[in-house]
Amino acid sequence: MGPLKGIRIVDMTTVLMGPYATQTLGDYGADVVKIEPVEGDVTRLIGPTRHPGMGPVFLNTNRSKRSIALDLKNPAGRDAALRLIASADVLVYNVRPQAMARLNLGYDVVSKLNPRLIYAGVFGFGQDGPYAAKPAYDDLIQGATALPALMAQTGDGIPRYVPNALVDRIVGLAAVGAICASLVHRDRTGHGQRLDIPMFETMAGFVMGDHMGGLTYEPPLDKGGYARHLSRDRRPYKTSDGYICVIVYNDKQWENFFHATGRDDLRADRKFATFAGRAANIDMVYAELARIFETRTTADWTELLEKADVPVMPMHNLESILGDPHLVATDFFPVVDHPSEGKIRNMKVSATWSETPVETTRLAPRLNQHGAEVLREVGFSSEEIAALVRDGATKAPEATGVD
């Protein structure tokens, strides 16, 4: 099932950015074999758990995969990984390339073993600049690409990180696109290639695409920044009993808003009447909207704006979003039975295909759940698997028989 059915991916990633990318590829139908350290991916330990090593961050970033535990610093573990890589279509890793070289798993090594391999690295920085060997984390890249500075500009002047692993997920999705593009090239030419997806450069383009502004030109026309995004009143609006999310954007929506609210005075004001006038006075416009929305309840505004065809949505919290009527109707958060964790709330694959539909059938695995199975697929005998366990290159196979 899925458009990537038949593609084998060796996933040597941990934490969030790489695992999110490989989960997406697995959701799209690829066979993803996750090589974990013998102690497991650290995200297994994050958040509340029913059983050790099965935390919610791991559960929600590692479905659609099989798990094998290998110690890649152990020669026997590295050799086992190479046997997996030899028949793979894609290898994804998210340590620095220098670390892959120290493991003797650099592109120069594995490309000779498997010339058709897509060797995809998701890591901090492009390898032709002075930051090449620096470590990188989501918070660091947020700061280095101006997000906290933008947050300070729109708030109380204090820089803050976005309360979401925004960088990891955006770069993870960029990796999905780049890997799929590389597979198309491989299918046309027969040749694999090395693929680098750097966090810093990816996010620099992502943020500055909105905020380059006058810095686009040489010499600059201003100091950059998209005024509408930076307006202090571009936020959920306070109503008389809560908050609501509204955007009145184009001329038709503003005309509908004027009519629905009886604000002919604003219709006659050149600062509100045209797109150019609103753009030039965006802080004043949003401040006036903030005052208007405080005059009615959230329910009243929702009904009025929906009738007027003005874009409006609720402001959810982490619990209320689970009951959103649209997400309930589309069964976005199905409750499913995990083989070891019991009932858990899953999330649906958001993309749909008319010819190659996807369905999540493999939930996040226990550590090394598929170790023996995967090793047998690449030709290991029972005796060889036992030797890997004895030498500490892997863990003992799962004894439950649960898949």
C-alpha positions in Angstrom: 0.0 0.0 0.0 1.1 3.6 -0.6 3.0 5.3 -3.3 6.4 4.2 -1.9 5.6 0.5 -1.6 8.7 -1.5 -2.5 11.2 1.1 -1.3 13.5 -0.1 1.5 14.8 2.6 3.8 17.5 2.1 6.5 16.8 4.6 9.2 19.8 5.5 11.3 18.2 8.6 12.9 17.3 9.4 16.4 15.4 12.1 18.4 12.9 14.0 16.1 14.0 15.5 12.8 15.2 12.3 11.1 12.6 10.0 12.7 9.8 12.4 11.6 11.1 12.3 8.0 11.4 8.5 8.0 8.0 8.1 9.7 6.5 10.1 6.8 8.2 8.0 4.2 6.9 4.9 6.0 3.4 6.3 6.1 3.7 6.7 2.4 4.4 3.0 2.0 8.1 2.5 2.3 9.6 -0.3 4.4 11.5 1.6 7.0 14.0 -0.4 9.1 15.0 1.7 12.1 18.5 0.9 13.4 18.5 2.0 17.1 21.4 2.0 19.6 21.3 -1.0 21.9 20.0 1.4 24.6 17.3 2.7 22.2 16.3 6.1 20.8 16.4 8.7 23.6 12.9 9.9 22.8 11.6 6.6 24.1 12.2 8.2 27.6 10.3 11.5 27.0 6.9 12.0 28.5 4.4 9.8 30.5 4.6 6.1 29.7 2.6 2.9 30.4 5.8 0.8 29.9 9.4 1.9 30.0 10.8 3.0 26.6 7.5 3.7 25.0 7.0 7.4 25.6 4.5 9.5 23.5 7.2 11.4 21.5 8.6 8.1 20.3 5.1 6.7 19.6 4.2 9.7 17.5 7.4 9.9 15.5 8.2 6.2 14.8 5.1 4.5 13.5 5.3 2.7 10.1 8.8 1.3 11.0 10.5 -1.9 12.2 13.1 -1.7 14.9 16.5 -3.4 15.1 19.1 -2.6 17.8 22.7 -2.6 16.7 25.9 -1.3 18.3 27.5 0.4 15.3 30.8 0.8 17.2 31.0 -2.9 17.4 32.6 -4.3 14.2 29.9 -7.1 14.1 27.1 -4.5 14.5 28.6 -2.3 11.8 28.9 -5.3 9.4 25.3 -6.2 10.1 24.3 -2.6 9.2 26.2 -2.8 6.0 24.4 -6.0 5.0 21.1 -4.1 5.5 22.4 -1.1 3.5 23.6 -3.3 0.6 20.0 -4.0 -0.4 18.4 -0.7 0.6 17.1 2.1 -1.6 17.7 4.9 0.9 19.9 5.4 4.0 18.9 8.3 6.3 21.1 9.5 9.1 21.1 12.6 11.3 24.4 12.7 13.0 27.2 15.0 11.7 28.9 13.5 8.5 32.1 13.4 10.5 30.5 10.9 12.9 29.5 8.7 10.0 33.0 8.8 8.7 34.3 7.8 12.1 32.0 4.8 12.0 33.4 4.0 8.6 29.9 4.5 7.2 30.6 7.5 5.0 29.3 7.9 1.5 32.6 6.9 0.0 32.3 3.5 1.7 28.6 2.7 1.3 28.3 3.9 -2.3 30.8 1.3 -3.4 28.8 -1.3 -1.7 25.5 0.0 -3.1 25.8 2.4 -6.1 22.0 2.9 -6.3 21.7 4.0 -2.7 20.3 7.5 -1.8 22.5 8.5 1.1 20.6 11.2 2.9 21.9 13.3 5.8 19.8 15.6 7.8 22.1 17.6 10.1 22.9 21.1 11.2 24.9 22.9 8.5 26.1 22.8 4.9 29.4 21.1 4.6 31.1 23.9 2.7 31.0 26.6 5.4 32.7 27.3 8.7 29.8 25.8 10.8 30.2 22.4 9.0 31.2 20.4 12.1 29.1 22.3 14.7 26.3 20.5 16.6 22.8 21.8 16.0 19.5 21.5 17.8 16.0 22.9 17.1 16.4 25.8 19.6 19.8 26.8 18.3 18.6 27.0 14.7 15.4 28.9 15.7 17.7 31.5 17.3 20.1 31.6 14.4 17.3 32.2 11.9 15.8 35.1 13.7 12.6 33.5 15.1 13.1 34.5 18.7 14.0 38.1 17.6 10.7 38.1 15.6 8.8 36.9 18.6 10.3 39.7 20.7 9.3 42.2 18.1 5.7 41.2 18.2 5.4 40.7 21.9 6.9 42.1 25.1 10.4 42.5 23.8 11.7 39.3 25.2 13.1 36.7 22.7 11.3 33.3 22.9 11.5 30.1 21.0 8.4 28.8 19.3 6.9 26.2 21.7 7.2 23.5 19.1 10.0 21.5 17.5 9.4 23.7 14.4 12.8 23.3 12.8 13.0 19.5 13.2 9.6 19.0 11.6 10.1 21.5 8.8 13.6 20.2 7.9 12.2 16.6 8.2 9.6 17.4 5.6 12.2 19.1 3.4 14.1 15.8 3.7 11.1 13.8 2.5 10.7 15.9 -0.6 14.5 15.8 -1.3 14.6 12.0 -0.9 11.6 11.4 -3.1 13.1 13.7 -5.8 16.4 11.7 -5.6 14.5 8.4 -6.0 12.9 9.8 -9.2 16.4 10.7 -10.5 17.7 7.3 -9.5 14.9 5.6 -11.4 15.7 7.7 -14.5 19.5 7.2 -14.4 20.1 4.1 -12.3 22.5 6.1 -10.1 22.3 6.9 -6.4 23.8 10.0 -4.8 24.7 11.7 -1.6 22.0 14.1 -0.4 22.6 16.7 2.4 19.6 18.5 4.0 21.1 21.2 6.4 18.9 22.6 9.1 20.4 26.1 9.1 20.1 26.8 5.4 16.7 25.2 5.1 15.3 27.4 7.9 17.1 30.5 6.7 15.2 30.2 3.5 11.9 29.3 5.3 12.0 32.3 7.6 13.5 34.9 5.2 11.1 34.0 2.4 8.5 36.0 4.4 10.8 38.5 6.1 13.4 39.5 3.5 11.4 42.5 2.6 13.5 45.5 1.4 16.6 43.4 2.1 15.8 41.6 -1.1 17.2 44.6 -3.0 20.8 45.8 -3.2 21.1 48.4 -1.8 18.3 47.5 0.7 15.1 49.5 0.7 14.4 48.8 4.4 15.5 46.6 7.3 13.4 43.7 6.3 10.3 42.2 7.9 6.7 41.5 6.7 4.7 44.2 8.5 1.5 42.2 8.7 3.2 39.3 10.4 5.0 41.6 12.8 1.9 43.6 13.9 1.4 43.3 17.6 -2.3 42.8 17.2 -1.9 39.9 14.7 -3.0 37.4 17.2 -6.1 35.5 18.4 -8.7 38.2 19.2 -10.2 38.5 22.7 -13.9 38.3 22.7 -16.3 39.1 25.6 -15.9 35.5 26.8 -12.8 34.0 25.2 -10.7 34.1 22.1 -11.3 33.7 18.4 -9.1 33.4 15.3 -10.1 35.6 12.4 -8.4 37.0 9.3 -10.1 39.6 7.2 -7.8 39.7 4.3 -9.0 40.6 0.8 -11.4 43.3 -0.4 -14.4 41.0 -0.6 -13.9 39.8 3.0 -13.6 43.3 4.2 -16.7 44.4 2.4 -18.6 41.5 4.0 -17.2 42.4 7.4 -18.3 46.0 7.0 -21.8 44.9 6.1 -22.1 42.3 8.8 -20.9 44.7 11.6 -22.6 47.8 10.3 -19.2 49.7 10.1 -19.9 52.0 7.2 -17.5 54.4 8.9 -14.6 52.0 8.3 -15.7 51.4 4.7 -15.4 55.1 4.1 -11.9 55.3 5.7 -9.1 55.1 3.1 -7.0 53.3 5.7 -9.5 50.4 5.7 -11.1 50.6 2.3 -8.4 49.1 0.1 -5.7 46.5 0.3 -2.9 49.1 -0.1 -4.4 51.3 2.5 -4.7 48.5 5.0 -1.2 47.3 4.3 0.2 50.7 4.9 -1.6 51.1 8.2 -1.7 47.4 9.4 -1.0 48.2 13.1 -4.0 50.6 13.2 -6.2 48.1 11.3 -5.5 45.2 13.6 -5.8 47.3 16.7 -9.3 48.4 15.6 -10.2 44.8 14.9 -9.1 43.9 18.4 -11.4 46.5 19.9 -14.3 45.3 17.8 -14.0 41.7 18.7 -14.2 42.4 22.4 -17.8 43.5 22.0 -19.5 40.1 21.4 -19.1 36.5 22.5 -17.1 33.9 20.7 -20.2 32.0 19.6 -21.9 35.2 18.4 -18.8 36.2 16.3 -18.5 32.7 14.9 -22.1 32.6 13.7 -21.9 36.1 12.3 -18.6 35.7 10.4 -19.4 32.3 9.0 -22.7 33.7 7.5 -20.6 36.6 6.1 -18.0 34.3 4.6 -15.2 35.9 6.6 -12.5 33.3 7.6 -12.9 32.3 11.2 -11.6 29.3 13.3 -11.7 28.5 17.0 -8.6 28.9 19.1 -8.0 25.4 20.4 -5.9 24.2 23.3 -4.2 20.8 23.3 -7.3 19.1 24.7 -10.0 20.9 22.8 -8.5 20.2 19.4 -9.2 16.5 20.0 -12.9 17.3 19.8 -12.8 19.6 16.8 -15.9 18.7 14.8 -13.9 18.6 11.5 -11.1 16.4 12.9 -13.7 14.1 14.6 -15.6 13.8 11.3 -12.4 12.9 9.4 -11.3 10.6 12.2 -7.9 12.3 12.4 -7.2 11.1 15.9 -8.4 7.4 15.8 -8.0 5.4 19.0 -6.2 2.2 18.0 -4.9 -0.9 19.8 -1.1 -0.9 20.2 0.3 -4.5 20.6 2.1 -3.6 23.8 0.7 -0.2 24.9 -3.0 -0.9 24.7 -5.3 1.8 23.4 -3.5 4.9 22.1 -4.6 7.9 20.1 -3.0 7.8 16.7 -2.9 10.6 14.0 -4.0 10.0 10.4 -1.8 10.5 7.4 -3.0 13.8 6.1 -2.2 13.4 2.4 -4.5 11.2 0.3 -3.9 9.4 -3.0 -6.6 8.3 -5.4 -4.6 5.3 -6.8 -2.3 4.4 -3.9 -4.1 5.0 -0.7 -2.2 4.6 2.6 -3.3 3.2 5.9 -1.2 3.1 9.1 -1.0 -0.5 10.1 2.4 -0.7 11.8 2.5 1.3 15.1 5.7 2.4 16.8 7.8 -0.7 17.6 9.4 -1.8 20.8 13.2 -1.7 20.9 14.6 -4.4 18.7 11.1 -5.9 18.1 12.0 -6.9 14.6 15.7 -7.5 15.0 15.8 -11.2 14.3 13.2 -10.8 11.5 15.3 -8.1 9.7 18.5 -10.0 10.1 17.0 -13.2 8.6 15.8 -11.2 5.6 19.4 -10.3 4.7 20.7 -13.8 5.1 21.7 -14.2 8.8 21.3 -17.6 10.2 20.1 -18.4 13.7 23.7 -19.1 14.7 24.9 -15.8 13.4 22.2 -13.9 15.2 23.1 -15.7 18.4 26.7 -14.7 17.9 25.7 -11.0 17.4 23.8 -11.2 20.7 26.7 -12.9 22.5 29.2 -10.3 21.2 27.0 -7.4 22.3 26.4 -6.2 18.8 22.6 -6.5 19.2 20.1 -7.5 21.9 18.3 -10.8 22.3 15.4 -11.2 19.9 11.9 -10.4 21.1 10.4 -13.3 22.8 6.7 -12.3 22.6 6.1 -13.1 19.0 3.9 -10.0 18.8 4.3 -8.0 15.5 
